[in-house]
């Protein structure tokens, strides 16, 4: 069974840093695009950052210059380094991966990890 498991969330003061990890496990042939989303209370889920299998990143305007997405394809793991955190970065952060298994490429979601930034 394929799973995505996020970790690294927590409570941090404004200006602080956190590093999120998302590890994919199971019978995975390859991991394609990996993306971080977040959802604040009462708001829609929004894209934060994504990275292609070739390592090309893209970012939401709100996090450019502060967040860095990276991946270790050998470990099927994607990371999100978050610096200069702001209270508006608070939310549940979800990892999404397009993973290829014996069933072909499919979209998988993790269960989320909570990030809370205090002012």
TORNUDO-727482 format. One record per atom (N, C-alpha, C): residue in three letters; x negated, y, z negated. Coordinates in steps of 0.02 Angstrom, whole numbers, plus 50000, padded with zeros to 5 digits. Each point is the difference from the previous one (the first is absolute). Layout:
N
ALAXYZ/...
***
This chain:
119
UNK499584994150000/UNK500425005950000/UNK499565006250000/UNK500155004650045/UNK499615006150005/UNK500245005149949/UNK499535003149966/UNK500165005149951/UNK499535005950007/UNK500265005949984/UNK499605005949992/UNK500065002249928/UNK499445001049967/UNK500015001849930/UNK499605006449990/UNK500355005149976/UNK499675006449986/UNK499765000249928/UNK499495004049989/UNK499745001249932/UNK499655006749999/UNK499885002449939/UNK499615006149992/UNK500405006149980/UNK500664999449998/UNK500405005749980/UNK499925001649926/UNK500285005649979/UNK499965001949930/UNK500185007249990/UNK499855002449940/UNK500135006949981/UNK499355003950001/UNK500005005750033/UNK499405004150005/UNK500195007349997/UNK499555004149975/UNK500125007249999/UNK499895003050069/UNK500325005550012/UNK499905003750062/UNK499255001450010/UNK499774999050061/UNK499305000950015/UNK499594993649995/UNK500314994949971/UNK499654993649991/UNK500024995750062/UNK499754993949993/UNK499944995350056/UNK500264993149981/UNK500244996550049/UNK500184993049993/UNK499814996550065/UNK499884993549994/UNK499874995950059/UNK500494994350001/UNK500414999750051/UNK500484994650008/UNK499714994650045/UNK500194993849986/UNK499804994450041/UNK500624996150020/UNK499974997050059/UNK500544995850023/UNK499674993950033/UNK500114994349969/UNK499704993850024/UNK500534995550030/UNK499864997650060/UNK500454995350033/UNK499754992949989/UNK500454995549984/UNK499804993149989/UNK500484995450037/UNK499774993950011/UNK500394995150036/UNK499654998050064/UNK500364996450041/UNK499714997550063/UNK500045005550053/UNK499525004549997/UNK499995005850045/UNK499474999050052/UNK500195000850063/UNK499524999550054/UNK499625006550007/UNK500385005649996/UNK499685006550006/UNK500475005349970/UNK499695005449978/UNK500395005849976/UNK499925005650050/UNK500545002950019/UNK500005005350050/UNK500055006849965/UNK500495003950017/UNK500075006549968/UNK500214999149927/UNK499665003549956/UNK500165000049929/UNK500185007249981/UNK500535000849961/UNK500255006749986/UNK500215000649927/UNK499875005849972/UNK500255001749933/UNK500595004850008/UNK500524998549962/UNK500585004449996/UNK500105001749926/UNK500395005249988/UNK500185001549930/UNK500735002349999/UNK500284999149941/UNK500705002149990/UNK500065003249932/UNK500195006349999/UNK500125003649938/UNK500744999149981/UNK500165000749936/UNK500704999349979/UNK500465004750038/UNK500534997350028/UNK500485004050036/UNK499805002150070/UNK499434997550022/UNK499765001850067/UNK499924993850043/UNK499965001250065/UNK499894994550046/UNK499274997849999/UNK499894993850018/UNK499324997550006/UNK499665003650057/UNK499375002049989/UNK499625003750051/UNK499324996850011/UNK499765000850062/UNK499354997450016/UNK499465004449969/UNK499514996849970/UNK499445003649970/UNK499384999550045/UNK499824993950017/UNK499404999050042/UNK500044993150031/UNK499714999350059/UNK499964993650033/UNK499324999050030/UNK499854993850016/UNK499354998450030/UNK500084994250048/UNK499725000750059/UNK500054994750050/UNK499514994449985/UNK500064994650037/UNK499534994549992/UNK499295002150017/UNK499945005050042/UNK499345002650018/UNK499725005249953/UNK500405001749949/UNK499765004749949/UNK500185007250012/UNK500445001350048/UNK500205006950013/UNK500545002049951/UNK499885005349961/UNK500505002149950/UNK500465005550026/UNK500565000649968/UNK500435005950009/UNK500315001649933/UNK500155006449990/UNK500235002449935/UNK500595004750008/UNK500425000049948/UNK500515005149995/UNK499655006749987/UNK500295005350025/UNK499685006649991/UNK499915001649926/UNK500454997749959/UNK499995001749929/UNK499414996949962/UNK499674995050030/UNK499454996649965/UNK499345000750036/UNK500005003150059/UNK499385000750037/UNK499485003849959/UNK499394997450001/UNK499465003149963/UNK499964997849928/UNK500514996649976/UNK500014997749930/UNK500004992449994/UNK500344996750046/UNK500054992749999/UNK499584997050055/UNK499744994149987/UNK499614996250050/UNK500234992850001/UNK500204997750059/UNK500204993150008/UNK499424996150030/UNK499914993949977/UNK499474995750028/UNK500244992849995/UNK499624995650033/UNK500204993049999/UNK499404995550001/UNK500104994149972/UNK499514994650005/UNK500374994350035/UNK499914999550065/UNK500394995250038/UNK499834992849981/UNK499384998849979/UNK499804993349980/UNK500394997749938/UNK500205004849959/UNK500384998549940/UNK500745001550008/UNK500205002150060/UNK500705002050011/UNK500245004849947/UNK499595004949985/UNK500155004849947/UNK499945007150028/UNK500465004249978/UNK499985007050018/UNK499995004149936/UNK499655005650003/UNK499905004249941/UNK500265007150015/UNK500195003449947/UNK500185007050006/UNK499675003749942/UNK499485003950018/UNK499665004149951/UNK500365006749997/UNK500245001749941/UNK500405006149992/UNK499635004749953/UNK499795005750027/UNK499655005049961/UNK500425006349995/UNK499815004449954/UNK500355006449991/UNK500754999049997/UNK500214995249960/UNK500714998349996/UNK500425005849974/UNK500605000450025/UNK500485005249982/UNK500634996749971/UNK500375003649960/UNK500634997149974/UNK500464997650056/UNK499995003450056/UNK500444997950056/UNK499774993550033/UNK499434997449980/UNK499784993450025/UNK500324994349960/UNK500365001849948/UNK500324994949959/UNK500504996050040/UNK500004993549990/UNK500474995650033/UNK499784992849997/UNK500424995850028/UNK499834992950006/UNK499664999150068/UNK499404997449999/UNK499614999150061/UNK500064992850025/UNK500204999450062/UNK500104993550031/UNK499504998950057/UNK499794993950005/UNK499564998050055/UNK500414996150052/UNK499895001650062/UNK500314996350055/UNK499464997550046/UNK500074993950021/UNK499524997250046/UNK500334996350058/UNK499735001050059/UNK500204995950057/UNK499504994250002/UNK500234994249979/UNK499574994249992/UNK500204994650050/UNK499504996950028/UNK500134994550047/UNK499894993449965/UNK500534996049999/UNK499974993349972/UNK500214995050055/UNK500124993849981/UNK500224995150049/UNK500685001950030/UNK500355004649967/UNK500645002450025/UNK499935006050047/UNK499395002250010/UNK499875005850041/UNK499935006249957/UNK499955006050030/UNK499925006149962/UNK500665002149967/UNK499975001549936/UNK500595002249963/UNK499815005449952/UNK500505003849978/UNK499905005349950/UNK500134997249931/UNK499535001549955/UNK500074997849931/UNK499925006049954/UNK500354999749943/UNK499975005449950/UNK499774997249933/UNK499625004149965/UNK499844998449931/UNK500555002449954/UNK499914998649935/UNK500525001649952/UNK499935007249973/UNK499455003250015/UNK499905006949979/UNK499605000749936/UNK499665005749994/UNK499645001649939/UNK500145007349984/UNK500145001449937/UNK500215006749980/UNK499405004549989/UNK500055006050029/UNK499505005249988/UNK500375005949969/UNK499765002249943/UNK500295005849966/UNK499465005149987/UNK500105006050026/UNK499515005449991/UNK500325005349955/UNK499695001149944/UNK500275005049953/UNK499685006850011/UNK500385005249987/UNK499755006850012/UNK499655002749939/
***
